[in-house]
Amino acid sequence: MTSMTLSSRRRWIQNAAGLLAVSVVPAGLSACASAHSQADDPEPWESRLTGRAVVLLGEHHDNPVHHRLRLATLERVVAAGWRPAVLMEQFDTDRQPDIDRARSERPLDAQHLIDGATPARGGWNWTFYRPVVELALKAGLPLFAANLARTSAQQLVRRSFDEVFGAERVRALGLDAPIAADWQAVQQEIIEASHCGALPASVVPGMVRAQFARDAVMAELMTRHADRGVVLLAGNGHVRRDLGVPRWLRGEVAARAWAVGYVEPGDEDSAGGAFDAIVVAPAPPRDDPCKNFKPPKAS
C-alpha cells in the first residue's frame, strides 16, 4: 500500500472525507478522464448532467474555490432545465422531517431550513453550502439529507451492523456482504491518518464500520431517486469510485453513475483512478491539523 505524502496527510486530516494518495481500483474499471479547471467555464462532462443522470460531485470541505466551481456548474445545468433530486452530506438523514417542515413553513428561506435541520450547525461552514440550498429552493428541487444519523454512526463504533440496523436493514443496504481486504485496509488507513494516528487501535475498526454505513446509506438514497435524476454533494472520499458510494451502487444505477472529484494541485495522479473526471483548484491556507492531537496512550 502506498503511503501518504505529508501534504496529502494534512489535507486528509483537515478534510476527513478528502483524498488518500493511493488508488485501489476495482477490476474492470475503465481509465478515468480528467477535467482540469480553475475558472467558472463549463466542463465537458457537464453535458452529462441532464435527465436521469446519476452524478456524484465531491469537494475538499474547506476549499472555497471547490464550492464556487461546483455551484456554478449546478446553476448552469439547472438553468438549462435539469431538475434532479439534490442529496447533501451536510444534513443527517434523521433531520429530513425538519427539512420538509422548513420548506413548508418558508419555501424560499434557506437559512430557516439550515437552522431547523442542523442542530448547532453540525460543524459545517454553511457559508459554502447555503447557496446550494438556495438554488434547490428557488428551482423547486427535491432536497434530501444524505448522511447517516449521528447517533447511528456513534453506535457503530462499538456495535455491529446487525445490532444497530437490524438484519433486514443490513441486507437492504448491502452491508451483509464481506468487505474486500484491500478496501477495508485503505479505509482503516484513512481513519487513522485523519486523526493523526491518535486513535486507540480498538476504536478504528468501528469507525471504519461507520464509514461503510455512511456510503451505503448514501448509495441507497441515490438509487431511490435515480429515475428522476440525482446529484450527491459530498466529500471526495464519499465520491471516489474505488472506496466510496459508487462501490455500493448496484445494477444499472451503478452503470449510470458519474463521479467528479474536486481536488487540489498535487492530487491529480492519485485521483486519476478514483473519479470519472476531476476539477483542480488551489488549496486554501491551512494550519497544521495535527497540532492539537495527542498520541494514544500505551495499553
Disulfide bonds with the S-S distance in Angstrom:
Cys196-Cys290 2.17
